[in-house]
Amino acid sequence: MADIDLSCVGKTFAGTPALRDITTRFEDGEFIALLGPSGCGKTTLLRILAGFEAPSSGQIRIGTREMANAETGANLPPEERNIGFVFQSYALWPHMSVRRNVSYPLEIHRFSKAEITRHTDAALASTGLEAYADRMPSDLSGGQRQRVALARCLVSDPCAVLLDEPLANLDVALRATMQGVFTDFHKRTGATMVYVTHDQAEAMAMADRIAVMDQGRIQQFDTPQTLYERPKNRFVAEFVGRGTVVPVQEFKQDGSAQRARILGAEVDVQSAQQSARVSHACLRPENLTISESGDLRSKVARVTYMGGKYLLETVTDCGASLFAETRARFEVGAQLGLTITTPWAFSEE
């Protein structure tokens, strides 16, 4: 296993930038998620790491080995990078049994029969596939096929495992089960894993750190909790979790106490800034409490049952759309008071 270092990595297709100046480091043994909307560059970055694409600029190193360098033209092919890749479509050979699908990479590299058997058995055991070794892919469920793809990736002891939306083709219940499979796999192997997804629930559930991407750049690279509670800009605040970004009309710093005027109300806030540069605040459901003597007056516009609680989309008298959660049911059109409790405030540069 090894660290992955990216320095000023960029990629252009037909004059259009897909990645812009990606400089970051994935630590050895981390589970990293690349999260963002379609077209943000996350799959392009994964393909460059795998060697399927060459960067237009910048350098990539895994451990002490240089994988790609746009300045010198160096670009190791995928088969020389010792990186495992799990595709969204599984990419299994339909005419081979599960065992043969898993062992085939070792056969290509001319391992001895004893080594092939030992490594294949270990890979099948780590993914819970021993009982399915002699079955054909057509006899397996979607989740079992995904495990075969993971075992085939694992068998050659890669220094990193790259996963391109591997759960996108599975139903909701199976996706939840497979999240546990990937998490357990990561804990057992200690492999460095880079996981591409547009599903933030997946990323939040599995990743040690998440790189939120937009327009070819990493907007913020942090733990799931930090991304949710302390977003650095408006894009991250609106993309991660449910909430509304509103302007800060006035910001005051008095020692460690921070207060701001938001939607006309004076409230305590939290912020990494200590100056008048603070310009926006993120109001999430947990920052809003329903009370008759609330800071704001609002009207219920939509009610969604979330299992044990209701999500209310409300519209304030000044036109802002805010989300609140409650165990009590309110009808559309009901008038509410909302109290704002310590939202996160940030500067939008």
Phi and psi in degrees as a GROMACS rama.xvg file:
@    title "Ramachandran Plot"
@    xaxis  label "Phi"
@    yaxis  label "Psi"
@TYPE xy
-161.882  160.159  ALA-2
-70.1994  154.977  ASP-3
-118.19  120.961  ILE-4
-114.223  128.225  ASP-5
-117.831  131.113  LEU-6
-127.701  111.694  SER-7
54.0904  39.6586  CYS-8
-76.3653  129.113  VAL-9
-136.118  156.566  GLY-10
-145.533  131.151  LYS-11
-123.442  133.749  THR-12
-115.737  118.341  PHE-13
49.6818  42.1201  ALA-14
83.9237  -4.72953  GLY-15
-103.517  122.797  THR-16
-68.9623  128.662  PRO-17
-102.437  -30.2236  ALA-18
-132.856  142.836  LEU-19
-132.12  110.573  ARG-20
50.4252  56.7633  ASP-21
-83.2854  112.034  ILE-22
-126.625  112.688  THR-23
-164.21  178.271  THR-24
-141.747  129.454  ARG-25
-101.429  118.984  PHE-26
-73.8145  151.633  GLU-27
-54.7044  126.152  ASP-28
84.6646  1.03018  GLY-29
-77.4653  151.832  GLU-30
-103.563  108.283  PHE-31
-106.784  135.222  ILE-32
-110.894  134.529  ALA-33
-100.708  112.669  LEU-34
-120.244  137.074  LEU-35
171.791  170.62  GLY-36
-71.106  167.755  PRO-37
-58.16  135.886  SER-38
85.0949  8.40186  GLY-39
-82.4298  -13.682  CYS-40
109.32  1.07212  GLY-41
-66.9308  -41.7324  LYS-42
-70.8505  -35.4694  THR-43
-60.3801  -43.0432  THR-44
-62.9423  -41.0048  LEU-45
-64.0658  -42.2435  LEU-46
-67.0503  -32.9812  ARG-47
-68.6685  -40.5918  ILE-48
-60.9653  -38.4935  LEU-49
-75.4435  -21.8707  ALA-50
96.9207  4.8927  GLY-51
-75.1253  -23.6258  PHE-52
-130.154  149.787  GLU-53
-99.1104  139.206  ALA-54
-68.5584  147.076  PRO-55
-79.6026  -23.205  SER-56
-153.365  158.373  SER-57
92.8908  -175.39  GLY-58
-140.606  146.078  GLN-59
-128.403  131.626  ILE-60
-127.75  141.781  ARG-61
-120.47  112.056  ILE-62
64.363  -127.437  GLY-63
-94.5671  -2.55927  THR-64
-95.2457  133.832  ARG-65
-83.713  121.938  GLU-66
-89.6395  -38.8002  MET-67
-154.175  145.632  ALA-68
-149.036  107.652  ASN-69
-64.7621  -30.8701  ALA-70
-68.2338  -40.4066  GLU-71
-92.9649  -12.738  THR-72
85.2154  1.65904  GLY-73
-68.6222  135.592  ALA-74
-160.179  98.2641  ASN-75
-64.2247  136.9  LEU-76
-68.6675  160.204  PRO-77
-54.1038  -40.4131  PRO-78
-67.9784  -13.9943  GLU-79
-102.546  3.05296  GLU-80
-94.9913  -12.8812  ARG-81
53.9664  47.6696  ASN-82
-119.724  132.253  ILE-83
-87.9141  145.412  GLY-84
-132.398  124.708  PHE-85
-109.719  116.824  VAL-86
-87.3885  157.754  PHE-87
-62.5417  -34.4846  GLN-88
-93.4458  11.2614  SER-89
73.2894  -46.5732  TYR-90
55.5218  46.7258  ALA-91
-89.2063  150.692  LEU-92
-80.9275  117.106  TRP-93
-68.5813  -21.581  PRO-94
-92.1623  0.942075  HIS-95
-110.445  145.765  MET-96
-67.9475  170.836  SER-97
-56.9723  -47.6842  VAL-98
-58.7202  -43.6941  ARG-99
-70.2455  -36.1237  ARG-100
-58.0759  -42.7525  ASN-101
-72.9095  -38.6534  VAL-102
-82.2047  -15.4159  SER-103
-57.5208  -41.8996  TYR-104
-57.5785  -32.5526  PRO-105
-74.0321  -34.5994  LEU-106
-64.1164  -40.2883  GLU-107
-62.1511  -37.8359  ILE-108
-86.9557  10.0591  HIS-109
58.4056  43.6544  ARG-110
-68.803  157.089  PHE-111
-69.7451  159.53  SER-112
-59.3625  -38.6836  LYS-113
-65.5065  -41.1593  ALA-114
-67.0022  -40.7314  GLU-115
-60.6963  -45.3874  ILE-116
-63.0308  -44.4754  THR-117
-64.2812  -48.7574  ARG-118
-67.487  -38.8044  HIS-119
-66.2883  -44.1159  THR-120
-60.1979  -40.8345  ASP-121
-65.261  -40.9683  ALA-122
-67.0408  -40.829  ALA-123
-65.1053  -40.1571  LEU-124
-66.2561  -39.9968  ALA-125
-68.8894  -20.849  SER-126
-109.404  8.1918  THR-127
68.3075  35.703  GLY-128
-112.956  9.14393  LEU-129
-54.1159  -41.3314  GLU-130
-72.874  -11.7622  ALA-131
-109.542  10.7809  TYR-132
-58.8034  -34.0446  ALA-133
-96.3502  2.29339  ASP-134
-81.5884  160.634  ARG-135
-94.4671  154.579  MET-136
-53.7776  -33.6816  PRO-137
-66.8691  -16.3093  SER-138
-94.3138  6.25328  ASP-139
-108.815  156.361  LEU-140
-78.4839  171.21  SER-141
-60.537  -42.1672  GLY-142
-65.6164  -38.6429  GLY-143
-66.7771  -38.1626  GLN-144
-64.3008  -38.6423  ARG-145
-65.5077  -34.3786  GLN-146
-66.7265  -36.9518  ARG-147
-62.8618  -42.9283  VAL-148
-62.021  -37.1214  ALA-149
-69.3482  -41.9172  LEU-150
-63.9365  -41.5458  ALA-151
-62.8349  -36.2288  ARG-152
-66.9715  -40.1173  CYS-153
-74.5595  -28.0342  LEU-154
-61.3036  -29.7625  VAL-155
-93.7861  13.9271  SER-156
51.9956  62.3967  ASP-157
-71.302  156.506  PRO-158
-79.2993  -17.6815  CYS-159
-154.798  153.234  ALA-160
-120.443  123.67  VAL-161
-107.673  134.207  LEU-162
-129.75  121.445  LEU-163
-103.625  94.2123  ASP-164
42.8896  56.2469  GLU-165
-68.8367  -14.6932  PRO-166
-104.394  4.14641  LEU-167
-63.2199  -28.8885  ALA-168
-93.4456  6.46555  ASN-169
-102.473  155.841  LEU-170
-73.6851  168.942  ASP-171
-59.5927  -46.458  VAL-172
-63.9531  -42.527  ALA-173
-68.9737  -33.4083  LEU-174
-61.8799  -41.358  ARG-175
-63.3233  -40.2885  ALA-176
-64.9616  -43.2545  THR-177
-69.9474  -26.3672  MET-178
-58.5468  -41.8872  GLN-179
-65.1816  -37.0086  GLY-180
-62.3831  -46.3934  VAL-181
-65.4355  -41.287  PHE-182
-63.9424  -44.4068  THR-183
-64.6405  -40.4922  ASP-184
-59.0946  -43.2318  PHE-185
-65.1591  -41.7695  HIS-186
-65.2663  -39.615  LYS-187
-69.6189  -43.1583  ARG-188
-91.5844  -26.3601  THR-189
67.778  18.1129  GLY-190
-70.7605  146.791  ALA-191
-74.5492  122.508  THR-192
-123.187  134.274  MET-193
-121.651  117.216  VAL-194
-120.46  117.763  TYR-195
-91.419  131.506  VAL-196
-157.213  155.067  THR-197
-106.222  2.51515  HIS-198
-97.3204  106.922  ASP-199
-68.1332  -27.26  GLN-200
-63.7814  -40.4391  ALA-201
-61.2096  -49.3424  GLU-202
-60.8135  -45.8309  ALA-203
-62.6539  -36.5111  MET-204
-74.1958  -29.8097  ALA-205
-112.612  -34.0351  MET-206
-81.6553  145.528  ALA-207
-72.9453  -43.1486  ASP-208
-138.68  152.144  ARG-209
-124.617  129.794  ILE-210
-98.1846  109.282  ALA-211
-85.7224  121.631  VAL-212
-114.055  147.956  MET-213
-156.861  134.01  ASP-214
53.0171  40.9049  GLN-215
80.8158  4.98586  GLY-216
-123.486  153.656  ARG-217
-84.4252  114.019  ILE-218
-78.0159  -36.528  GLN-219
-161.041  139.642  GLN-220
-128.514  103.436  PHE-221
-154.071  177.962  ASP-222
-68.4262  157.38  THR-223
-54.25  -42.3586  PRO-224
-64.36  -42.8724  GLN-225
-66.0553  -40.9168  THR-226
-59.3919  -41.7252  LEU-227
-73.7038  -43.9094  TYR-228
-88.8291  -26.2357  GLU-229
-135.993  59.4371  ARG-230
-62.8714  144.782  PRO-231
-84.9882  -23.7163  LYS-232
-150.16  178.145  ASN-233
-64.4109  -40.0596  ARG-234
-59.6441  -49.5245  PHE-235
-64.2626  -41.831  VAL-236
-60.1698  -39.2905  ALA-237
-84.3791  -29.272  GLU-238
-81.0643  -37.4967  PHE-239
-94.7417  121.221  VAL-240
76.9306  -173.526  GLY-241
-113.539  128.013  ARG-242
-179.914  176.265  GLY-243
-126.573  130.824  THR-244
-93.7077  125.25  VAL-245
-127.163  155.411  VAL-246
-69.3137  146.103  PRO-247
-93.0279  117.857  VAL-248
-80.06  -27.5978  GLN-249
-158.975  141.429  GLU-250
-129.038  133.98  PHE-251
-128.887  136.703  LYS-252
-118.122  119.993  GLN-253
-128.1  92.4772  ASP-254
65.7576  -124.482  GLY-255
-87.7957  -10.9533  SER-256
-81.8112  135.408  ALA-257
-126.193  129.05  GLN-258
-132.292  152.616  ARG-259
-146.191  154.735  ALA-260
-96.3406  117.298  ARG-261
-127.969  124.131  ILE-262
51.8512  34.7522  LEU-263
86.8656  -4.13756  GLY-264
-107.752  141.022  ALA-265
-87.1633  119.329  GLU-266
-138.227  155.665  VAL-267
-72.799  142.287  ASP-268
-134.04  169.294  VAL-269
-118.971  142.303  GLN-270
-159.197  147.931  SER-271
-79.9801  -15.4635  ALA-272
-86.2136  154.465  GLN-273
-132.833  43.5794  GLN-274
-153.182  177.527  SER-275
-72.5085  1.67225  ALA-276
-70.0575  -17.2696  ARG-277
-59.1621  125.802  VAL-278
-126.54  -19.8813  SER-279
-140.717  158.863  HIS-280
-134.071  147.341  ALA-281
-105.032  116.201  CYS-282
-100.359  106.158  LEU-283
-97.4744  165.441  ARG-284
-53.3888  -36.6731  PRO-285
-72.4395  -11.6823  GLU-286
-88.3104  -0.624367  ASN-287
-124.598  126.542  LEU-288
-119.143  134.818  THR-289
-79.3109  122.431  ILE-290
-156.079  146.885  SER-291
-63.9734  -33.729  GLU-292
-96.7377  35.7082  SER-293
-69.7032  165.669  GLY-294
-67.8171  -29.7201  ASP-295
-127.865  152.28  LEU-296
-104.405  136.193  ARG-297
-146.943  163.337  SER-298
-120.711  136.856  LYS-299
-71.2337  122.619  VAL-300
-103.453  -27.6718  ALA-301
-154.194  143.638  ARG-302
-124.793  126.408  VAL-303
-124.932  124.204  THR-304
-78.7962  126.608  TYR-305
-111.998  13.7052  MET-306
82.6691  90.5124  GLY-307
88.4006  -10.5719  GLY-308
-155.5  167.122  LYS-309
-117.544  141.089  TYR-310
-100.508  121.829  LEU-311
-105.244  126.799  LEU-312
-97.6167  117.31  GLU-313
-117.661  156.566  THR-314
-121.167  123.124  VAL-315
-77.139  168.827  THR-316
-61.4676  -26.4444  ASP-317
-90.7807  4.51727  CYS-318
95.9045  0.539035  GLY-319
-77.4414  139.794  ALA-320
-97.3812  117.397  SER-321
-122.746  149.748  LEU-322
-109.055  133.085  PHE-323
-132.756  152.386  ALA-324
-116.49  144.623  GLU-325
-155.834  152.466  THR-326
-86.7325  -16.8619  ARG-327
-88.5646  143.454  ALA-328
-88.3231  134.701  ARG-329
-120.099  146.021  PHE-330
-86.4837  152.738  GLU-331
-58.6636  133.688  VAL-332
98.4637  -11.8984  GLY-333
-65.6966  142.714  ALA-334
-91.7418  133.008  GLN-335
-129.426  154.499  LEU-336
-103.618  136.951  GLY-337
-122.544  130.118  LEU-338
-103.587  129.158  THR-339
-90.349  128.878  ILE-340
-122.41  107.536  THR-341
43.1305  63.985  THR-342
-75.1342  169.711  PRO-343
-90.3836  129.337  TRP-344
-115.334  147.36  ALA-345
-150.083  168.481  PHE-346
-101.077  133.977  SER-347
-101.574  103.84  GLU-348
